[in-house]
Amino acid sequence: MKQDNEQQQKEELWVIRTIFGDSILQRDEHHSTLHQTAYLLTVDLEDDRVMVLRLFFPSTYPSADCPVFEVTSLYCGSTKVDTSMVHAIQHRFQTLFQPGQVVLYDWIQWLREYIQDHIKVKPTAVAAAVPTPSLILEEEEEETIADDLPSIFSSEPLVNRKSVFVAHIAAVKSPKHVNQVMAALLANKKIARATHNIMAYRIQLSSGSILQDHDDDGETAAGDVKDVLVVVSRWFGGILLGPDRFKDINNCARQALVDCGYLPKKAAK
């Protein structure tokens, strides 16, 4: 059992760093010993709100006990980390843990949402915002975004070993439509917090040529359909899916295309 726990701990650390980057979990040399490694978990919302926890993994995690943790931050942004806040984190962390299941991903996601919802950003001087490169809209486009935003269809969730996949479909005729739809989707907090939002589109131009683009981290099942944008949101559930994740992305997108009439029903099989 001890060896199983050690293996699951190693796999979990690898998954967390793969998803969030190496900086989220750093070895705490000062508090580590020959028999136990301590880690600093840094949840950074990329504004002034940052919270740091110190973690220890007992030999009985995850088979029986959850990680031991303490909140080391005195402030999160301009807000003092008080006793009530620490108690809320401790209570939720304990309720999220189920013996036999790794829990760090769920802890991080919940803590990010807690900070987002309960801790205000420190007021600063207003500066010009830097738009996300893939979502840049011209000023005149921003003014008309509500007028000609394509309708967006979102599929029923596909669930596989606690990971959740939802496909979003929109009819698009130009890159402006793509930007508008992506901006509208990412305005939804849940979608914006997805582990991945995998996007692909194919647009037939008036010249007859095809304008297309897609992310590198998954197939989208768009096939030969035209004038459509497909986005698959994936929320990682803490269990590695391996190559099955690509099959789930593909199947989720394909079924949504069928439901919207872009593909015949037999194509969903």
C-alpha positions in Angstrom: 0.0 0.0 0.0 2.8 2.4 0.8 4.4 1.9 -2.6 1.1 2.4 -4.3 0.6 5.7 -2.4 4.1 6.9 -3.3 3.5 6.1 -7.0 0.1 8.0 -7.0 1.8 10.9 -5.3 4.5 11.1 -8.0 1.9 10.8 -10.7 -0.2 13.5 -9.2 2.7 16.0 -8.8 3.5 15.4 -12.5 -0.1 16.0 -13.6 -0.4 19.2 -11.5 2.8 20.6 -12.9 1.8 19.6 -16.5 -1.5 21.4 -16.2 -0.5 24.5 -14.2 3.2 24.8 -14.8 6.2 23.9 -12.6 5.9 27.1 -10.6 2.7 26.0 -8.9 4.5 23.4 -6.8 8.0 24.0 -5.5 10.0 21.9 -3.1 10.3 23.7 0.3 13.9 22.9 1.2 13.7 24.5 4.6 10.9 22.3 5.8 11.8 19.1 4.0 13.5 16.2 5.8 15.1 12.9 4.8 11.8 11.2 5.4 9.3 13.7 4.2 9.3 16.3 1.4 7.5 19.6 1.9 6.1 21.6 -1.0 4.9 25.2 -1.5 1.7 25.4 -3.4 1.2 28.8 -5.0 -2.2 29.7 -6.4 -1.7 32.9 -8.4 -4.7 34.6 -10.2 -2.1 36.7 -12.1 -3.3 39.9 -10.5 -2.4 40.9 -7.0 -4.2 37.9 -5.5 -1.7 35.1 -4.5 -2.1 32.5 -1.8 0.6 30.1 -0.7 0.1 26.8 1.2 2.7 24.5 2.6 1.9 20.8 1.8 3.2 17.5 3.3 2.2 14.1 1.9 1.8 11.4 4.6 2.7 7.9 3.6 -1.1 7.1 4.0 -2.1 9.5 1.2 -4.2 9.0 -0.8 -5.3 5.6 0.5 -6.5 6.8 3.9 -5.5 10.4 4.7 -5.4 13.7 2.8 -2.3 15.9 2.5 -1.3 17.9 5.6 -1.4 21.6 4.8 -1.1 25.0 6.3 -1.8 28.5 4.8 1.5 30.5 4.9 0.2 33.7 3.3 -0.5 36.6 5.7 -2.3 38.5 2.9 -3.9 37.6 -0.4 -3.7 40.8 -2.4 -4.7 43.6 0.0 -6.9 41.2 2.1 -5.6 39.8 5.4 -5.8 36.1 5.6 -7.8 35.7 8.8 -9.0 32.8 10.9 -12.4 32.5 9.3 -10.7 32.3 5.9 -8.3 29.6 7.0 -11.2 27.6 8.6 -13.2 27.9 5.3 -10.3 26.5 3.3 -9.6 23.7 5.8 -13.3 22.7 5.9 -13.7 22.6 2.1 -10.4 20.8 1.6 -11.4 18.1 4.0 -14.8 17.6 2.4 -13.3 17.4 -1.0 -11.0 14.5 0.0 -12.2 10.9 -0.6 -9.9 8.1 0.6 -8.3 6.4 -2.4 -8.6 9.5 -4.6 -5.9 12.1 -5.2 -7.2 15.6 -4.4 -4.7 18.3 -5.3 -6.4 19.3 -8.6 -9.8 19.7 -6.9 -8.1 21.7 -4.1 -6.5 24.1 -6.5 -9.6 24.6 -8.6 -11.7 25.3 -5.6 -9.2 27.6 -4.0 -8.9 29.6 -7.3 -12.7 30.0 -7.3 -12.8 30.9 -3.6 -10.2 33.6 -4.1 -11.9 34.9 -7.3 -15.3 35.1 -5.5 -14.3 36.3 -2.0 -11.2 38.4 -2.3 -11.3 41.7 -4.2 -8.5 42.9 -6.5 -6.5 45.7 -5.0 -7.6 49.0 -6.7 -4.9 50.3 -9.0 -4.6 53.1 -11.4 -6.5 52.4 -14.6 -4.1 51.3 -17.4 -4.7 50.3 -21.0 -5.7 46.7 -21.1 -3.6 44.3 -23.2 -6.0 42.2 -25.2 -5.4 38.5 -25.7 -3.7 38.1 -29.1 -6.1 35.4 -30.3 -9.2 37.5 -29.3 -8.2 41.0 -30.6 -11.2 42.9 -32.0 -11.1 46.1 -33.8 -13.0 49.0 -32.0 -15.7 49.0 -34.6 -16.1 45.3 -34.2 -16.5 45.6 -30.4 -19.4 48.1 -30.9 -21.3 45.6 -33.0 -20.4 42.4 -31.1 -23.9 42.1 -29.5 -25.6 42.8 -32.8 -24.1 40.0 -35.0 -22.8 37.5 -32.4 -23.4 34.0 -33.9 -25.6 31.8 -31.7 -23.7 29.2 -29.7 -24.8 25.6 -29.1 -23.3 23.8 -26.1 -23.5 20.0 -25.9 -24.5 17.8 -23.0 -21.4 16.9 -20.9 -19.4 13.8 -21.7 -17.9 12.4 -18.5 -15.0 9.9 -18.3 -13.3 9.1 -15.0 -14.3 12.5 -13.5 -13.0 14.5 -16.5 -15.8 16.5 -18.2 -16.0 17.5 -21.8 -18.4 19.9 -23.4 -18.5 21.0 -27.1 -19.6 24.4 -28.3 -20.6 24.9 -31.9 -21.2 28.2 -33.8 -21.8 29.1 -37.4 -19.0 31.5 -38.5 -18.4 33.4 -41.7 -15.2 35.4 -40.8 -12.3 35.6 -38.3 -14.4 38.4 -36.7 -17.1 35.9 -35.9 -14.5 33.5 -34.4 -13.1 36.2 -32.1 -16.6 37.2 -31.1 -17.6 33.6 -30.2 -14.4 32.9 -28.3 -14.8 36.2 -26.3 -18.4 35.3 -25.5 -17.4 31.7 -24.4 -14.5 32.9 -22.2 -16.7 35.5 -20.6 -18.3 32.5 -18.9 -16.3 31.9 -15.7 -16.7 28.1 -15.8 -15.5 27.9 -19.4 -12.7 30.3 -18.7 -11.5 28.1 -15.9 -11.6 24.9 -18.0 -8.3 23.0 -18.0 -8.3 23.3 -21.8 -10.4 25.0 -24.4 -9.6 23.3 -27.7 -10.6 25.3 -30.8 -10.9 24.7 -34.5 -12.7 26.4 -37.4 -13.1 26.1 -41.2 -14.4 29.1 -43.2 -15.0 29.1 -47.0 -14.1 32.5 -48.4 -15.8 34.1 -51.3 -12.8 33.1 -53.4 -13.6 29.5 -52.7 -10.4 28.9 -50.6 -10.7 27.6 -47.1 -9.5 29.5 -44.1 -8.9 27.2 -41.1 -7.1 27.0 -37.8 -6.9 24.5 -35.0 -5.1 23.9 -31.7 -2.3 21.5 -31.6 -3.4 19.5 -28.5 -6.3 17.5 -29.9 -8.4 16.5 -33.0 -11.7 18.2 -33.3 -13.7 16.0 -35.6 -14.5 19.1 -37.8 -13.8 17.0 -40.9 -15.0 18.6 -44.2 -17.7 20.8 -42.6 -17.4 24.5 -43.5 -18.3 27.8 -41.9 -18.3 26.4 -38.3 -16.3 26.9 -35.1 -15.8 24.0 -32.7 -14.6 24.5 -29.2 -14.3 21.6 -26.7 -13.9 22.6 -23.1 -12.2 20.0 -20.8 -12.2 20.0 -17.1 -9.6 17.6 -15.8 -10.9 15.3 -13.0 -7.6 14.2 -11.4 -7.3 10.9 -13.2 -5.0 10.6 -16.2 -6.9 9.5 -19.3 -3.9 9.0 -21.6 -4.8 8.7 -25.3 -8.5 8.3 -24.4 -8.7 12.1 -23.9 -8.3 12.6 -27.6 -11.1 10.1 -28.3 -13.3 11.9 -25.9 -12.6 15.3 -27.4 -13.2 13.9 -30.9 -16.5 12.1 -29.9 -17.8 15.1 -28.0 -17.2 17.4 -30.9 -18.5 15.0 -33.5 -21.8 14.4 -31.6 -22.3 18.2 -31.2 -21.8 18.6 -35.0 -24.4 15.9 -35.6 -26.8 17.5 -33.1 -26.4 20.8 -35.0 -26.9 19.2 -38.4 -23.4 19.7 -39.7 -22.8 15.9 -39.9 -25.2 13.0 -40.6 -26.2 10.9 -37.6 -24.2 7.9 -38.8 -21.0 10.1 -38.5 -21.4 10.1 -34.7 -20.8 6.3 -34.4 
